[in-house]
C-alpha cells in the first residue's frame, strides 16, 4: 500500500471514529482502533507495534464499556429504580431510531421518567431519574472523547 493511500485511509478512519464518539450510530472507538491496526499492519508493525495495537484495543474496549454503563450509572446515581433504567434504555433506543441523536436524549429522558412514574407515581423522582440519565449519557460521551484522544495520542507518539 502506498504511503499516501495509507495516510489517507488512516485519516479517514480517525475522522470517522471521532465523529462516532459523538454520534451513537457510529462505533467511534472501534473505528479509531481499526485505523491504528491498519497502519500497523500496512507498515509491518514497525512503528505501531502489535503491543500498541493491543493496548489501543484494550483502551477502546474499556471506553465502550464505560460509555455503556454511564447512562445506567447516571440514572442510578440520581435514584432511578430498575424501572427507570429500563425505561431510559428502551426510550433511548426508540428515540434514536425515530429522531437520531437528539431523539436519544429525549427518548432516554422520557423513558426514565415513565419508568419511574409507573413504579412510584411521583413526578419529582421521575424527573430526577430522567435528568440523571441525561447526565450519564453526557458523561459517557465525554469519556469516549477522552479515550479517543488517548488512542490518537498514542498513535501519533509512535509514528512521530
N, C-alpha and C positions, 0 to 999 in steps of 0.2 A: 504494500500500500504506500503510495507516495506521501511524503511528509505533509504537503499542503492539504491533500484529501483527508489525511488523518487528523490534522488540526481542525479542519472544518467540521468533521464528524464529531470530534470531542466537544468543540464549542457548541455545536447544535445540541448535543446531548446535555451539556451543562445548562444551556439556556432553557431547554425544555424541562429539565429537572428543577431549576429554580422557579419556573412558572408553576410546576407541580407542587411545590411546597406551600403555595397559597391557594391553589385550585384543587379541591379534593378529588376530582375526576382523573387527575394525572398523578401517577405514583412517583412523586418528585425524587425522594431519596434513592429508590432503586434505579431510577434513570441516571442520577448523578453517579452512582456506583458503577453502572454499566459504562459510563464514559471513562472511568478510571480503568476498568477491566479491558475495554477496547484498546486504550492507549498502551497498557502494559503488554497485552498480547501482541499487538502490532509491532512493538519495539523489542520483542523477545524478553520482556520483563527485566530490561537493563536498568532503566531509571526508576520506573514504577515496578517494584518487585512483587513477587507473589505475596510476601508479607504485607506490603502496603495494600494490595487488593483485598486480602483477608481482613486487615484492620479496618479499612473503609467500609467493607461489607458488614462487619460487626457494628460499626457506628450507625450505618443505615438501618440495620435491624433494631437496634436499641431506640433510635429516633422514631421509627414507625410504631414500635410498641408503646413508647411513652405518649405519642400523639394519640393513639387509640385509647389509651387509658385516661388521658387528660380530661376529656368531656365527662366521662363517668365519675372521675375523682372530683371534678368541679361540682357536679351535681350533688355528690355525696357530702362534700365539704360544706355545702350550703344547706344540708339537712334533707336532701331528697331521699325518699324511700326507693325500693327497687321498682315500684310502680312508676315513679318519676324518671328513674334511669332508663327503664324500658321504653317509656313514652318518648324520652329525648332521643333515644336511638332510632326508634321507628319514625318519629316525626322528622328527624334529620334526614333519614334515607328518603322518605316521601318528599320532603321539601326540596332536597337536592335534585331528585328526578323531575319534579314538577317545575322548579324555577331556577335551578342551578345553585351557585354559591350562596346567593342571598337567601334562597329557599332553605339551605342547610341551617342557617342561623334562625330564621323564622320557624321552620319546622321543628328544630330541636327545642326551642323555647316553648312553643305551643304544645309539643308532645310531653315535655316535662311538666308543664303547667297542668295539662289534662290528667296525666297520670297521678299527680299529687292530689288534684282536686277530687278525682274519683275515689282515692283512698281516704282522704281526710275531710273533704268538703269544706276546706278553708282556703280562701283566696290568698291570704298572706303567705302561708307555707308553699302554696303552688307557685306564686310569683317568685319567691326566694329560690326555689328549685330551678325555675326557668332561667333566672339570672346566673345562678351557679353553673348551669350547663353552658351558657354563652361564655362565661369567664373561662371555663375549662377548655372550650374549643379555641378561644383566642390564645390561651396559654400553650395549647398543643401546637398551634401554628408558629408561635414564637420559638418553641423548642425545635420544630422542624427547620426553621430558618437558621438557627444556631448550628444544628447538626449539619445542614447543607454547607454552611460556611466553613465548618471544620473539615469536611470532606474535600472541599475545593482547596482550602489552605494546605492540607497535607499533600494533595496532588501538585499544586504549584511549587511547594517547597521541594518536592522530589525531582521535578523537571527543570528547575532553575539552577 
